[in-house]
């Protein structure tokens, strides 16, 4: 365990594969900058890999003050043990007070191993991060400027705030898309520090023979327009209307958790706290009641249109335009109007 270091940096694990940074790492740079400014410390990124030094400049442009770059041919491709050794060695050397990972398949594999090795706490799948104070109700001791790690719990039915005041660094994984991806400033200056991390035979015990990648079939995060259906759609057959409207406007198909749980559509389409967070230019919510768990994943859309038979549905509280009516009647009318205008 590392002793608390109140002057320690706020770190981002810079996830990259094949020389390309994952967007979630850049999203975290902006959040780390905000947290570090509140704490009055610097932002740093840990960048393990091979031939990755050039990526440091992009991290710096997105708010990082210092990049710890570990270049080793044995770090390509990703393997858990060498990357865990690199991260644990850097943490022990530089003693950051906060370390953030993206809640990607890679981040979810690496972060628990690092937390276990460092004997630190880890909060998974956070949807928000803040700095705040905490008073222990038993000892009455006040702990100032801790990382408040906010995430859904009990199946998304409540929002929990988790703190860690006695096991540092404070560590969290953050879901993709919940932090806005800001524009980088190429004029920003920063420091690139080359680090060497010795890797043992134990660290290199696993060898990659072949890699197979399945392309992502649904890209909700990058979609400019999304048509989403909820439990109010009623059936898998009725969901064909959602697909038809999305096709008519060139959009992606999304869904609420209720629709996914009912078997109307696959989980890869789910939007909300327990799904994907999106910020499209246009979001059309059809038969979605708009509970807080769903709104948290889409309420930052530029324009929201809601179609629902219940005029009291919470979704109308975040919608820019609302249509009270049966989507089975409304959607065909919308599709006809769109197609007629396209002629």
Secondary structure, 3 states (H helix, E strand, C coil): CECCCCCCCEEEECCEECCEECHHHHHHHHHHHHHHHHHCCCEEEEEEECCCCCHHHHHHHCCCCEEEEEECHHHCCCCHHHHHHHHHHHHHHHCCCEEEEECCHHHHHHHHHHHHHHCCCEEEEECEEEEEEEECCCCCCEEEEEEEEEEEECCCCEEEEECCCCCECEEEEECCCCCCCCCCCCCCCCEEEEECCCCCCCCCCCCCCCCCCCCCCCCCCCCCEEEEECHHHCCCCCHHHHHHHHHHHCCEEEECHHHHHCCCCCHHHEECCCCECCCCCEEEEECCCCCHHHHCCCCCCCEEEEEECCCCCHHHHCCCEEEECCHHHHHHHHHHHHHHHHC
